[in-house]
């Protein structure tokens, strides 16, 4: 209700208004305890809820949804819980990325098909927030994100234990013989000790911050730990605001402008965020109609300092970042690099939200003139090995390896790599460049997080802890190392990665933005893709996998499905009876 009576122009009124048979059906079947005034034209709000016990990072979102509901009711709206496809990064096979686009498509179609005027998007685990934002952008009704928040800090034997990052570190120590399996397994309950998503600057944390940088959250919510009662307070406030937003008609396209994506890229560098944000931001931009390219990440992120001292690029964890002042305090340090024209769902310029946020611990949040790294943006590499581009995260790499030349050691599939990586007869040393192919969107399918390959055991035993690694797949946002990933085109799409042979010299020059295979064009033209690699490429014959492989785009444009790019809008569909 408004002060003058029922809200006007609500989309849901096209379902519920009138006395014909269809309007009767819609109202009657939705009553079930709902009062008459639910159908008088006031905002009907969907709560797109990715809660699932099989998505452990999102298992608490039903409680968050209840706080959102309370806020919606208080503001005069009618809330409805709408369960969504939920994807758990740590458990599903082959990879959660295979279903990001499916989750986005399902969410879009359900929002368009149902009598709702606006939506609150509840996500946490890596792909859930991107999928929901893609859907909201394509359907075009007012929307706000509520991130589920990170888990509390892990500790073991008096030291911080970061989920994800320390998994990679500890597992390598087991393989190197420096840690027993019993001790390794005993860290599990110490690492994961509360509700919430990863407590490192992995993809889940990064995408919560990207949603806020894009203006799609109430300012200040991203990074609140999942068990913190302030998350429920913000969720209640979000419920109130979404009702106002439904009346105002402010849509994702109004908020997520090119200026908003500019700010997200600046933020990505300042926080040392996940490389996965690149494919997600590109996909979201494609849905909302913003001309964002891979090169924008390099151009806008260049020279942005790394300010957040969090794993995997630093020391601390997400709970520490919140205690130290939080995300908006970080962005206050780089305010001069932000586009002041971007707004948020609160209806105000994003930069105006920064003034009230101070830094309380400079060991966690550095000053812009005393950063962890002076230049932390994602670097885009090109060359004859990656004609459409590849990326690397210098903040997570070994500085001495950012310019490197070495012979390739090639693996034709993940299974091939796992079978041979610890073979004592493998011809490899610390100067070698590990190459893994067949892991792109089409080839696996779905771009798994395997680019940060384990190092050969015999090198681990000699003390080697990093090598240059190249892959057409992704790596976890919690991972680290000198890893070149998202190589495009991928091997399975005819990219030159398919032509690399053992012993080929590969040159990485991050400062020069190049990734080159030192093989002549004439030689490459005579080569055929390795039969072992092509035999391992995905060849689905039915279902979602076939649809995905037939229509997925490459990493350099966001790995969306070609027929999902863009928006259909919120128009109410034809009647069902």
KAFEN-V986927 format. One record per pair of residues at least 12 apart in sequence whose ideal C-beta (glycine too) atoms are under 8 Angstrom apart, sorted by sequence separation. I is the first residue (numbers start at 1). J is the second residue. D is the distance in whole Angstrom. If there is no record, write none. Layout:
BEGIN
I/J/D + I/J/D
END
This chain:
BEGIN
27/39/5 + 49/61/6 + 69/81/7 + 87/99/5 + 121/133/7 + 133/145/7 + 151/163/7 + 154/166/8 + 282/294/7 + 338/350/7 + 379/391/7 + 439/451/7 + 455/467/6 + 469/481/7 + 471/483/7 + 473/485/7 + 474/486/7 + 505/517/8 + 506/518/7 + 551/563/6 + 553/565/8 + 49/62/7 + 87/100/7 + 132/145/7 + 171/184/7 + 209/222/5 + 221/234/4 + 264/277/8 + 268/281/8 + 308/321/6 + 338/351/5 + 378/391/5 + 379/392/5 + 469/482/7 + 470/483/8 + 471/484/7 + 472/485/8 + 473/486/8 + 504/517/6 + 505/518/4 + 548/561/7 + 16/30/8 + 51/65/7 + 85/99/7 + 170/184/6 + 208/222/4 + 209/223/7 + 220/234/7 + 378/392/8 + 379/393/8 + 436/450/7 + 467/481/8 + 468/482/5 + 469/483/5 + 470/484/4 + 471/485/5 + 472/486/7 + 504/518/7 + 505/519/8 + 547/561/8 + 121/136/6 + 208/223/7 + 378/393/6 + 379/394/6 + 436/451/7 + 466/481/5 + 467/482/7 + 469/484/7 + 470/485/8 + 472/487/4 + 504/519/6 + 49/65/5 + 65/81/6 + 87/103/6 + 129/145/6 + 218/234/6 + 265/281/7 + 278/294/7 + 335/351/6 + 453/469/5 + 466/482/6 + 468/484/7 + 471/487/7 + 472/488/7 + 85/102/7 + 86/103/8 + 119/136/6 + 170/187/6 + 221/238/7 + 264/281/6 + 409/426/7 + 436/453/6 + 452/469/7 + 470/487/7 + 500/517/6 + 47/65/5 + 85/103/4 + 129/147/6 + 205/223/7 + 376/394/7 + 409/427/7 + 451/469/6 + 453/471/7 + 472/490/4 + 499/517/8 + 84/103/7 + 218/237/6 + 278/297/6 + 335/354/6 + 375/394/7 + 376/395/5 + 409/428/5 + 417/436/5 + 434/453/5 + 451/470/8 + 472/491/6 + 218/238/5 + 261/281/6 + 451/471/4 + 472/492/8 + 499/519/8 + 47/68/5 + 85/106/5 + 166/187/7 + 217/238/8 + 373/394/7 + 434/455/8 + 450/471/7 + 496/517/7 + 17/39/8 + 47/69/7 + 84/106/7 + 85/107/7 + 119/141/6 + 121/143/6 + 123/145/7 + 308/330/6 + 332/354/4 + 373/395/6 + 414/436/7 + 451/473/5 + 16/39/4 + 84/107/5 + 118/141/6 + 119/142/7 + 120/143/7 + 121/144/7 + 123/146/8 + 124/147/6 + 125/148/8 + 218/241/6 + 307/330/5 + 331/354/6 + 332/355/7 + 372/395/8 + 409/432/5 + 411/434/7 + 450/473/5 + 451/474/6 + 452/475/4 + 472/495/7 + 17/41/7 + 103/127/7 + 107/131/6 + 111/135/6 + 117/141/7 + 118/142/4 + 119/143/5 + 120/144/5 + 121/145/5 + 122/146/5 + 123/147/7 + 124/148/3 + 167/191/8 + 261/285/6 + 407/431/7 + 408/432/7 + 409/433/7 + 411/435/7 + 413/437/8 + 414/438/8 + 449/473/7 + 450/474/8 + 451/475/4 + 452/476/7 + 484/508/7 + 47/72/8 + 103/128/7 + 107/132/6 + 111/136/7 + 116/141/7 + 117/142/7 + 118/143/7 + 119/144/8 + 120/145/8 + 121/146/7 + 123/148/7 + 124/149/7 + 166/191/7 + 328/353/6 + 332/357/6 + 406/431/4 + 407/432/6 + 408/433/5 + 409/434/5 + 410/435/5 + 411/436/5 + 412/437/6 + 413/438/5 + 414/439/7 + 447/472/8 + 448/473/5 + 449/474/5 + 450/475/7 + 472/497/6 + 499/524/6 + 84/110/8 + 104/130/8 + 108/134/8 + 120/146/6 + 122/148/7 + 161/187/6 + 307/333/6 + 328/354/5 + 332/358/8 + 333/359/7 + 406/432/5 + 407/433/7 + 409/435/7 + 411/437/7 + 412/438/6 + 413/439/8 + 447/473/5 + 448/474/7 + 449/475/5 + 482/508/8 + 501/527/8 + 45/72/5 + 100/127/4 + 104/131/4 + 108/135/4 + 112/139/5 + 307/334/7 + 332/359/8 + 404/431/8 + 406/433/5 + 408/435/5 + 410/437/7 + 447/474/5 + 449/476/5 + 452/479/4 + 470/497/8 + 13/41/5 + 58/86/6 + 82/110/6 + 99/127/7 + 103/131/4 + 104/132/7 + 107/135/4 + 108/136/8 + 111/139/5 + 163/191/5 + 256/284/7 + 329/357/4 + 428/456/5 + 452/480/7 + 487/515/8 + 496/524/7 + 499/527/5 + 12/41/8 + 82/111/8 + 96/125/8 + 103/132/8 + 106/135/8 + 107/136/8 + 161/190/6 + 162/191/8 + 163/192/6 + 196/225/6 + 197/226/7 + 256/285/8 + 261/290/6 + 268/297/8 + 305/334/7 + 328/357/4 + 329/358/6 + 330/359/8 + 404/433/7 + 430/459/6 + 443/472/7 + 444/473/7 + 452/481/5 + 499/528/8 + 501/530/8 + 58/88/8 + 96/126/6 + 97/127/7 + 100/130/6 + 101/131/8 + 104/134/4 + 105/135/8 + 108/138/5 + 111/141/6 + 161/191/5 + 196/226/3 + 304/334/6 + 329/359/5 + 414/444/8 + 426/456/6 + 428/458/8 + 429/459/7 + 449/479/7 + 499/529/7 + 10/41/5 + 12/43/8 + 55/86/4 + 57/88/7 + 96/127/5 + 100/131/5 + 104/135/5 + 108/139/5 + 156/187/5 + 194/225/8 + 195/226/5 + 196/227/7 + 261/292/5 + 265/296/6 + 326/357/6 + 329/360/8 + 428/459/7 + 452/483/5 + 484/515/6 + 498/529/4 + 10/42/7 + 12/44/4 + 45/77/5 + 47/79/6 + 49/81/6 + 51/83/7 + 54/86/7 + 55/87/7 + 56/88/6 + 57/89/7 + 82/114/7 + 103/135/8 + 194/226/7 + 195/227/6 + 256/288/5 + 258/290/5 + 265/297/6 + 269/301/4 + 325/357/6 + 333/365/7 + 421/453/7 + 426/458/8 + 430/462/8 + 439/471/6 + 440/472/4 + 451/483/5 + 498/530/7 + 8/41/7 + 10/43/6 + 43/76/8 + 44/77/7 + 45/78/7 + 46/79/8 + 47/80/7 + 49/82/6 + 50/83/8 + 55/88/4 + 57/90/8 + 101/134/8 + 194/227/5 + 257/290/7 + 258/291/7 + 268/301/7 + 304/337/6 + 325/358/6 + 333/366/8 + 417/450/8 + 421/454/6 + 434/467/6 + 436/469/7 + 439/472/5 + 440/473/6 + 451/484/8 + 6/40/5 + 7/41/5 + 10/44/7 + 42/76/6 + 43/77/4 + 44/78/5 + 45/79/5 + 46/80/6 + 47/81/5 + 48/82/5 + 49/83/6 + 50/84/5 + 52/86/4 + 54/88/6 + 56/90/7 + 80/114/8 + 82/116/8 + 100/134/8 + 104/138/8 + 156/190/4 + 164/198/5 + 256/290/7 + 258/292/7 + 262/296/8 + 266/300/6 + 270/304/6 + 272/306/5 + 325/359/4 + 333/367/6 + 334/368/6 + 414/448/7 + 421/455/8 + 422/456/6 + 424/458/6 + 430/464/5 + 433/467/7 + 434/468/7 + 435/469/8 + 436/470/7 + 437/471/7 + 438/472/7 + 439/473/3 + 451/485/4 + 6/41/4 + 7/42/5 + 42/77/6 + 43/78/7 + 45/80/7 + 47/82/6 + 49/84/6 + 50/85/7 + 51/86/7 + 56/91/8 + 155/190/6 + 156/191/7 + 163/198/5 + 165/200/5 + 253/288/5 + 261/296/7 + 265/300/4 + 266/301/7 + 269/304/4 + 270/305/7 + 271/306/8 + 324/359/6 + 325/360/5 + 330/365/6 + 333/368/4 + 421/456/6 + 422/457/4 + 432/467/7 + 433/468/5 + 434/469/5 + 435/470/5 + 436/471/4 + 437/472/6 + 498/533/6 + 1/37/8 + 6/42/6 + 7/43/6 + 42/78/6 + 44/80/7 + 46/82/5 + 48/84/5 + 50/86/4 + 52/88/7 + 55/91/8 + 80/116/7 + 89/125/5 + 154/190/5 + 162/198/8 + 163/199/6 + 164/200/5 + 216/252/7 + 252/288/6 + 253/289/7 + 265/301/5 + 269/305/8 + 270/306/7 + 271/307/7 + 272/308/6 + 324/360/5 + 325/361/7 + 329/365/6 + 414/450/5 + 417/453/6 + 421/457/8 + 422/458/8 + 433/469/7 + 434/470/7 + 435/471/7 + 436/472/8 + 470/506/7 + 498/534/8 + 50/87/8 + 54/91/7 + 82/119/8 + 88/125/6 + 89/126/4 + 154/191/4 + 162/199/6 + 163/200/6 + 165/202/8 + 269/306/7 + 270/307/5 + 271/308/5 + 323/360/7 + 324/361/4 + 430/467/6 + 433/470/6 + 436/473/7 + 87/125/7 + 89/127/7 + 154/192/7 + 162/200/4 + 164/202/5 + 262/300/6 + 266/304/6 + 270/308/7 + 272/310/7 + 323/361/7 + 468/506/8 + 491/529/7 + 1/40/8 + 86/125/8 + 87/126/8 + 154/193/6 + 163/202/8 + 216/255/6 + 271/310/8 + 324/363/8 + 447/486/8 + 38/78/5 + 87/127/5 + 215/255/4 + 216/256/7 + 272/312/8 + 324/364/4 + 325/365/6 + 468/508/6 + 1/42/5 + 87/128/6 + 151/192/7 + 152/193/6 + 214/255/7 + 215/256/7 + 272/313/4 + 320/361/7 + 323/364/8 + 324/365/5 + 86/128/7 + 151/193/7 + 152/194/4 + 214/256/5 + 272/314/7 + 411/453/8 + 491/533/6 + 492/534/8 + 151/194/5 + 321/364/6 + 34/78/7 + 84/128/8 + 87/131/7 + 151/195/6 + 152/196/7 + 320/364/5 + 321/365/7 + 151/196/4 + 154/199/7 + 215/260/5 + 470/515/7 + 492/537/5 + 85/131/7 + 150/196/5 + 151/197/7 + 153/199/6 + 214/260/5 + 491/537/8 + 492/538/7 + 149/196/5 + 150/197/6 + 151/198/7 + 152/199/7 + 213/260/7 + 214/261/7 + 316/363/8 + 440/487/8 + 443/490/6 + 72/120/8 + 84/132/7 + 148/196/6 + 149/197/7 + 150/198/7 + 151/199/5 + 316/364/5 + 440/488/8 + 442/490/6 + 443/491/6 + 148/197/6 + 150/199/5 + 214/263/8 + 440/489/8 + 441/490/7 + 443/492/3 + 213/263/5 + 214/264/5 + 440/490/3 + 442/492/4 + 443/493/8 + 213/264/4 + 439/490/8 + 440/491/7 + 442/493/6 + 68/120/5 + 440/492/6 + 50/103/8 + 213/266/8 + 437/490/8 + 438/491/6 + 440/493/7 + 68/122/7 + 150/204/7 + 210/264/5 + 213/267/4 + 309/363/7 + 310/364/8 + 437/491/4 + 438/492/6 + 150/205/6 + 213/268/8 + 309/364/5 + 440/495/8 + 271/327/7 + 308/364/7 + 309/365/7 + 65/122/6 + 210/267/7 + 308/365/6 + 309/366/7 + 64/122/6 + 209/267/6 + 210/268/7 + 307/365/6 + 308/366/8 + 314/372/6 + 48/107/6 + 149/208/8 + 271/330/6 + 307/366/5 + 313/372/7 + 147/207/8 + 148/208/8 + 267/327/8 + 270/330/6 + 306/366/8 + 307/367/8 + 313/373/8 + 437/497/5 + 61/122/5 + 147/208/4 + 270/331/7 + 305/366/8 + 307/368/7 + 437/498/6 + 493/554/6 + 206/268/7 + 209/271/6 + 406/468/7 + 435/497/7 + 48/111/7 + 61/124/7 + 145/208/8 + 210/273/7 + 267/330/8 + 270/333/7 + 305/368/6 + 309/372/6 + 313/376/8 + 437/500/7 + 58/122/8 + 147/211/6 + 209/273/7 + 267/331/6 + 270/334/5 + 307/371/6 + 308/372/8 + 404/468/5 + 490/554/7 + 46/111/6 + 58/123/7 + 147/212/8 + 206/271/7 + 266/331/8 + 306/371/5 + 307/372/7 + 401/466/6 + 435/500/5 + 489/554/6 + 490/555/7 + 58/124/5 + 145/211/4 + 305/371/3 + 306/372/4 + 401/467/7 + 488/554/5 + 57/124/5 + 58/125/5 + 145/212/8 + 206/273/4 + 207/274/8 + 210/277/6 + 305/372/8 + 306/373/4 + 401/468/6 + 488/555/5 + 46/114/7 + 57/125/4 + 205/273/8 + 206/274/4 + 263/331/8 + 266/334/6 + 305/373/7 + 398/466/4 + 487/555/8 + 488/556/4 + 55/124/8 + 56/125/8 + 205/274/8 + 207/276/8 + 305/374/5 + 397/466/8 + 486/555/4 + 46/116/4 + 55/125/5 + 58/128/6 + 147/217/7 + 201/271/6 + 206/276/7 + 207/277/6 + 210/280/7 + 214/284/8 + 305/375/7 + 306/376/3 + 486/556/7 + 44/115/6 + 45/116/7 + 48/119/5 + 51/122/7 + 126/197/8 + 145/216/5 + 146/217/7 + 201/272/5 + 203/274/4 + 206/277/5 + 210/281/6 + 266/337/5 + 303/374/8 + 304/375/7 + 305/376/6 + 435/506/7 + 44/116/5 + 45/117/7 + 46/118/7 + 47/119/7 + 48/120/7 + 50/122/6 + 124/196/7 + 125/197/6 + 144/216/7 + 145/217/5 + 201/273/6 + 202/274/6 + 266/338/6 + 303/375/5 + 304/376/6 + 44/117/5 + 45/118/5 + 46/119/4 + 47/120/5 + 48/121/5 + 49/122/5 + 50/123/5 + 55/128/7 + 124/197/5 + 143/216/7 + 144/217/7 + 150/223/7 + 152/225/6 + 201/274/7 + 203/276/4 + 207/280/6 + 302/375/7 + 304/377/5 + 433/506/5 + 43/117/5 + 45/119/7 + 46/120/7 + 48/122/6 + 50/124/7 + 144/218/7 + 147/221/6 + 149/223/7 + 151/225/7 + 203/277/7 + 303/377/7 + 1/76/5 + 43/118/6 + 45/120/7 + 47/122/6 + 50/125/8 + 129/204/8 + 146/221/7 + 147/222/5 + 149/224/5 + 150/225/6 + 151/226/6 + 152/227/6 + 263/338/5 + 301/376/8 + 302/377/5 + 427/502/7 + 433/508/8 + 126/202/7 + 147/223/8 + 149/225/5 + 150/226/6 + 151/227/8 + 262/338/8 + 263/339/6 + 301/377/2 + 126/203/4 + 130/207/6 + 149/226/4 + 262/339/5 + 300/377/7 + 301/378/6 + 50/128/4 + 68/146/7 + 126/204/5 + 129/207/4 + 133/211/7 + 148/226/6 + 149/227/8 + 404/482/8 + 125/204/6 + 129/208/6 + 149/228/7 + 260/339/8 + 263/342/5 + 298/377/7 + 124/204/6 + 136/216/8 + 259/339/4 + 262/342/7 + 297/377/7 + 298/378/7 + 313/393/8 + 390/470/8 + 402/482/7 + 126/207/7 + 129/210/8 + 133/214/8 + 297/378/5 + 298/379/6 + 401/482/4 + 50/132/7 + 64/146/6 + 129/211/6 + 149/231/5 + 259/341/5 + 260/342/4 + 298/380/4 + 313/395/4 + 133/216/7 + 148/231/8 + 259/342/4 + 260/343/8 + 297/380/6 + 313/396/5 + 396/479/7 + 397/480/8 + 398/481/7 + 472/555/8 + 48/132/6 + 64/148/7 + 123/207/8 + 124/208/8 + 257/341/8 + 312/396/5 + 396/480/4 + 397/481/7 + 398/482/5 + 30/115/8 + 257/342/6 + 295/380/6 + 385/470/7 + 396/481/7 + 397/482/4 + 294/380/5 + 397/483/7 + 48/135/8 + 61/148/6 + 263/350/6 + 396/483/8 + 60/148/7 + 146/234/7 + 255/343/6 + 26/115/7 + 146/235/5 + 254/343/8 + 255/344/7 + 306/395/5 + 58/148/6 + 255/345/6 + 260/350/7 + 392/482/7 + 393/483/8 + 410/500/5 + 57/148/7 + 392/483/7 + 410/501/6 + 146/238/5 + 392/484/5 + 408/500/5 + 410/502/5 + 225/318/7 + 391/484/7 + 392/485/7 + 408/501/7 + 409/502/6 + 443/536/8 + 445/538/4 + 57/151/8 + 144/238/5 + 225/319/5 + 228/322/8 + 294/388/8 + 295/389/8 + 297/391/7 + 390/484/5 + 391/485/6 + 408/502/6 + 443/537/5 + 444/538/6 + 121/216/8 + 223/318/6 + 250/345/7 + 294/389/5 + 390/485/7 + 391/486/5 + 407/502/8 + 408/503/7 + 438/533/5 + 442/537/7 + 443/538/6 + 445/540/7 + 390/486/6 + 407/503/5 + 408/504/5 + 437/533/6 + 442/538/7 + 144/241/6 + 225/322/6 + 250/347/7 + 294/391/8 + 389/486/8 + 390/487/4 + 407/504/7 + 408/505/8 + 144/242/5 + 223/321/6 + 224/322/6 + 386/484/8 + 390/488/7 + 407/505/6 + 408/506/5 + 438/536/5 + 16/115/6 + 143/242/8 + 223/322/5 + 248/347/7 + 389/488/6 + 406/505/7 + 407/506/8 + 438/537/6 + 15/115/4 + 142/242/7 + 245/345/6 + 272/372/8 + 278/378/6 + 388/488/4 + 405/505/6 + 406/506/7 + 445/545/6 + 14/115/8 + 144/245/7 + 386/487/5 + 387/488/8 + 388/489/6 + 405/506/7 + 124/226/8 + 385/487/7 + 386/488/6 + 387/489/7 + 405/507/5 + 446/548/7 + 12/115/4 + 142/245/4 + 223/326/6 + 275/378/6 + 381/484/6 + 404/507/7 + 405/508/8 + 445/548/6 + 11/115/7 + 12/116/6 + 142/246/5 + 223/327/5 + 241/345/7 + 272/376/6 + 404/508/5 + 445/549/5 + 11/116/7 + 12/117/5 + 141/246/8 + 222/327/5 + 241/346/7 + 403/508/7 + 11/117/5 + 142/248/7 + 220/326/7 + 270/376/7 + 402/508/7 + 403/509/5 + 10/117/5 + 142/249/7 + 201/308/7 + 269/376/5 + 388/495/8 + 401/508/8 + 403/510/7 + 441/548/8 + 442/549/5 + 445/552/7 + 142/250/6 + 143/251/8 + 220/328/6 + 269/377/4 + 387/495/7 + 402/510/4 + 403/511/7 + 447/555/7 + 142/251/6 + 143/252/5 + 201/310/4 + 219/328/6 + 268/377/8 + 269/378/7 + 386/495/8 + 387/496/7 + 402/511/7 + 403/512/8 + 408/517/8 + 141/251/7 + 142/252/8 + 200/310/6 + 201/311/7 + 202/312/8 + 268/378/7 + 386/496/8 + 442/552/6 + 140/251/5 + 200/311/4 + 201/312/7 + 385/496/6 + 386/497/8 + 441/552/4 + 140/252/7 + 200/312/6 + 201/313/7 + 265/377/8 + 384/496/6 + 385/497/6 + 441/553/7 + 447/559/6 + 140/253/6 + 205/318/6 + 278/391/6 + 397/510/8 + 405/518/8 + 441/554/7 + 89/203/7 + 440/554/7 + 441/555/7 + 89/204/8 + 137/252/5 + 212/327/6 + 385/500/7 + 440/555/7 + 136/252/5 + 137/253/7 + 275/391/6 + 392/508/8 + 394/510/6 + 416/532/7 + 200/317/6 + 201/318/7 + 120/238/6 + 199/317/5 + 200/318/7 + 209/327/5 + 213/331/8 + 275/393/5 + 392/510/6 + 412/530/6 + 441/559/5 + 120/239/7 + 133/252/8 + 137/256/7 + 199/318/5 + 413/532/7 + 198/318/8 + 199/319/6 + 410/530/8 + 412/532/4 + 413/533/7 + 416/536/7 + 272/393/8 + 385/506/7 + 412/533/4 + 415/536/7 + 120/242/5 + 119/242/8 + 133/256/8 + 272/395/5 + 413/536/4 + 118/242/5 + 272/396/8 + 412/536/6 + 118/243/8 + 219/344/6 + 390/515/6 + 218/344/8 + 118/245/6 + 215/342/6 + 217/344/8 + 218/345/7 + 219/346/6 + 381/508/8 + 118/246/4 + 215/343/6 + 216/344/8 + 217/345/7 + 218/346/6 + 117/246/4 + 215/344/4 + 216/345/6 + 381/510/7 + 386/515/5 + 11/141/7 + 215/345/6 + 385/515/5 + 219/350/7 + 379/510/5 + 382/513/6 + 383/514/5 + 385/516/6 + 381/513/6 + 382/514/7 + 383/515/4 + 384/516/6 + 385/517/5 + 220/353/7 + 380/513/6 + 381/514/6 + 382/515/7 + 383/516/4 + 384/517/6 + 219/353/4 + 379/513/6 + 381/515/4 + 383/517/8 + 60/195/4 + 215/350/6 + 384/519/8 + 56/192/8 + 59/195/7 + 60/196/7 + 213/350/8 + 220/357/8 + 384/521/7 + 57/196/7 + 58/197/8 + 57/197/4 + 384/524/7 + 57/198/7 + 166/311/8 + 165/311/4 + 57/204/6 + 137/284/6 + 164/311/8 + 165/312/4 + 164/312/8 + 134/283/6 + 138/287/5 + 162/311/4 + 126/276/7 + 130/280/4 + 134/284/6 + 137/287/4 + 162/312/8 + 133/284/5 + 137/288/4 + 130/283/7 + 134/287/5 + 130/284/7 + 133/287/8 + 160/315/7 + 162/317/5 + 160/316/7 + 160/317/6 + 79/239/7 + 74/236/8 + 77/239/8 + 154/317/8 + 71/235/7 + 75/239/7 + 153/317/5 + 67/232/4 + 71/236/4 + 74/239/7 + 75/240/4 + 77/242/7 + 153/318/8 + 312/477/8 + 60/226/6 + 67/233/8 + 70/236/5 + 71/237/6 + 73/239/8 + 74/240/6 + 75/241/8 + 77/243/4 + 153/319/5 + 312/478/6 + 388/554/6 + 64/231/7 + 68/235/5 + 71/238/6 + 72/239/4 + 76/243/6 + 150/317/8 + 151/318/8 + 152/319/6 + 153/320/7 + 311/478/7 + 312/479/6 + 313/480/7 + 389/556/5 + 64/232/7 + 67/235/4 + 68/236/7 + 71/239/2 + 72/240/7 + 75/243/4 + 150/318/4 + 279/447/8 + 312/480/4 + 388/556/5 + 63/232/7 + 67/236/5 + 70/239/6 + 71/240/4 + 75/244/7 + 77/246/7 + 150/319/7 + 65/235/8 + 68/238/6 + 69/239/6 + 71/241/8 + 72/242/7 + 64/235/5 + 68/239/4 + 71/242/8 + 72/243/6 + 67/239/7 + 71/243/8 + 68/242/8 + 100/280/8 + 101/283/8 + 100/283/8 + 104/287/8 + 45/239/7 + 279/474/7 + 45/242/5 + 45/243/7 + 276/474/6 + 43/242/8 + 275/474/7 + 43/243/5 + 275/475/7 + 276/476/8 + 277/477/8 + 45/246/7 + 144/345/5 + 276/477/5 + 143/345/8 + 274/476/8 + 275/477/7 + 43/246/4 + 142/345/8 + 274/477/3 + 43/247/6 + 273/477/7 + 274/478/8 + 279/486/7 + 278/486/7 + 275/485/6 + 275/486/7 + 298/513/7 + 10/246/7 + 7/246/8 + 7/247/5 + 9/249/8 + 2/247/7 + 175/422/8 + 294/556/5 + 294/557/8 + 206/477/6 + 286/557/7 + 205/477/8 + 286/558/5 + 203/476/7 + 204/477/8 + 285/558/7 + 287/560/7 + 202/476/6 + 203/477/4 + 282/556/8 + 284/558/8 + 286/560/6 + 202/477/4 + 203/478/8 + 282/557/6 + 283/558/3 + 201/477/7 + 202/478/4 + 279/555/6 + 282/558/3 + 283/559/7 + 200/477/8 + 201/478/8 + 278/555/8 + 281/558/8 + 283/560/4 + 287/564/7 + 289/566/7 + 200/478/5 + 280/558/7 + 287/565/7 + 289/567/7 + 175/454/7 + 198/477/8 + 279/558/5 + 286/565/5 + 287/566/7 + 288/567/7 + 198/478/6 + 279/559/5 + 286/566/7 + 287/567/6 + 176/457/7 + 172/454/7 + 175/457/5 + 171/454/8 + 172/455/7 + 168/452/7 + 176/460/4 + 177/461/6 + 175/460/6 + 176/461/6 + 172/460/6 + 172/465/7 + 168/476/8 + 168/478/7 + 167/478/8 + 168/479/6 + 164/476/6 + 168/480/7 + 164/477/8 + 165/478/5 + 164/478/3 + 165/479/7 + 253/567/8 + 163/478/7 + 164/479/7 + 165/480/7 + 162/478/7 + 97/441/8 + 98/444/8 + 98/445/6 + 99/446/8 + 98/446/3 + 95/444/7 + 97/446/5 + 94/444/6 + 96/446/8 + 97/447/5 + 94/445/7 + 95/446/4 + 97/448/7 + 126/477/7 + 94/446/6 + 95/447/7 + 97/449/8 + 95/448/4 + 94/448/6 + 95/449/7 + 89/449/8 + 97/474/7 + 89/476/8 + 134/560/7 + 138/564/7 + 140/567/6 + 138/566/7 + 139/567/7 + 138/567/4 + 139/568/7 + 140/569/5 + 141/570/5 + 134/564/8 + 137/567/6 + 138/568/6 + 139/569/7 + 140/570/5 + 139/570/6 + 102/544/6 + 99/544/8 + 98/544/8 + 102/548/8 + 98/545/7 + 101/548/7 + 98/548/6 + 101/552/7 + 105/561/8 + 112/568/7 + 101/559/8 + 112/570/6 + 101/560/6 + 105/564/6 + 111/570/8 + 112/571/8 + 101/561/5 + 104/564/7 + 108/568/8 + 113/573/6 + 112/573/7 + 97/559/7 + 101/564/6 + 25/577/6 + 22/575/5 + 22/576/7 + 22/577/6 + 21/577/7 + 15/572/7 + 14/572/5 + 11/570/6 + 11/572/6
END
